[in-house]
Amino acid sequence: MDVRNKYAPADTAQVMYPRTLPTVNASKHLLRSFWMQDAGWPLEACSPLTGSTTADVAVIGGGFVGLWTALEIKKAAPGSNVVVLEQDVCGGGASGRNGGFVMSWWPKIASLLSFCDAEDALFLAKSSEQAIDEIRLFCELNQIDAHFRQSGWLWTATTEAQLDSWRETVEACAKLGARPFEALSPQEIVCRTGSAVHRAGVFERSNATVQPAALIKGMRNVALAAGIRIFENTKVRDFSRGRPSTISTDDGAVRATAVVLATNAWAAAIPELSRLIVPVNSSIVVTEPIPDRLAQIGWTGGESITDSQLMVDYYRTTRDGRIAFGKGSGAIEYGTSIGKRFSYDEESRELAYRDFLRTYPMLEDVRISHAWAGPIDRTYDSLPVFGTLAGTQNIHYGIGWSGNGVGPSRIGGKVLASLALGKKDEWSTCPLVGRETKTFPAEPFRFIGGSLVRRAVLRKEQRENLGLRPRAFDRALAKFAPAGLEDKA
């Protein structure tokens, strides 16, 4: 397939992309990412729920948010009866398919300040930075080899249009007395990234990378050892709104005093939550191991990297010398179902691969060994929302991780545990709980409008990548897009 002709503007014939993408066995990689395969899945799955049982707290969702919540509840109330219900295997959703970036909320300080005062914004940003260290300590304490590497994050510009995208964020941090970002020279950016496409950038030292499926595997083992009951391959069909609540599955039911909804993009199927988020996809391609080539180009420090596109490129290296290169391609589907496009999508894979070649053209001969997609539960400001379902006192939710959930999910577990246990503390009363946020339109307007805006953003950023001025129509339409991974100037 000719990637250039299908996705680039008509006046880009001078840009050379390979006419045929490397072959990937789509069926083999449809549901299991490189991370899941590398971590040894399929493991021996926990038994599905059959029959009826009771619990103090039932957590729906066995990803990072759900498992951190269950572990925090057990820590605060060791005698509590906690159940986790997972429709697939733990990590089978977004938690086992992401890029493994463990980031803070410092890039989102302007968004935090839009609904927090300075004190609360600092509390949340510092807590998100502390969460990175807590994950490291959790792995050390429990002897989990999650490939944790704290080598920092490079926020870069790869086009003239992206230059100085971080200026307002850096200035907002400085006004709060915080300086998490370090300015780097263009020469240092090129040397550390291994690519001359990077024109400028800043560095945040606290950030880390993990093998996300290995982390989930370790968390699952710790949870089981703590007495948390996990039922995998158990799809929740419905839950009652009373106290206690009855949760119905295909072959059983749980009667629980409190319920936590930790279902990521699947929360869009719940009417009260459907307009708070829009599920979008993100695709990742992974190379074969190339440690010698990484040494040759100079990307040996283990830094995670993003550019400053709204449909962001994010990339990192792995322990065995691969490059995992992802793109927030933003594809959506009509309605609230999470279909096959969120596991594997040919168009999104091609977009990610094309940007990989634009960034590392010297690696054109390198084979792509794995490719997959994952769902992102995106809010308008790309920060999560916590709350309790209207008309209930015992059904709590934490949604909207927006592609940055590996680190902040640690905070999410604390917030949801406090809500489930009825505690009034710094977590249950933090400004992320019950906050007002802009909602997405109902269908069909969400799909029609979202598709139009997505295409406009793609065309705009593709022209900027070529040093061309985007068309006025695309610039205007792109302004309706939700905020991205970082708050950009």
Buried (B, 14 or more C-beta within 10 A) or exposed (E): EEBBEEBBBEEBEEBEBBEEBBEBEBEEBEBBBBBBBBBEBEBEBBEBBEEEBEBBBBBBBBBBBBBBBBBBBBEBBEEBBBBBBBBBBBBBBBBBBBBBBBBBBBBBBBBBBBBBEBEBBBBBBBBBBBBBBBBBEBBEEEEBEBBBBBBBBBBBBBBEBBBEBBEBBBEBBEEBEBEBBEEBEEEBBBBBBBBBBBBBBBBBEBBBBBBBBBBBBBBBBBBBEBEBBBBBBBBBEEBBEEEBBBBBBEEBBBBBBBBBBBBBBBBBBBEBBBBBBBBBBBBBBBBBBBBEBBEEBEBBBBBBBBBBBBBBBBBBBBBEBBBBBBBBBBBBBEBBEBEEBBBBBBBBBBBBBBBBBBBBEEBEEBEBBBBBBBBBBBBBBBBBBBBBBEEBEBBBBBBBBBBBBBBBBBBBBBBBBBBBBEBEEEBBBBBBBEBEBEBBEEBEEBBEBBBEBBBBBBBBBBBBBBEBEBBEEBBEBBEEBBBBBBBBB
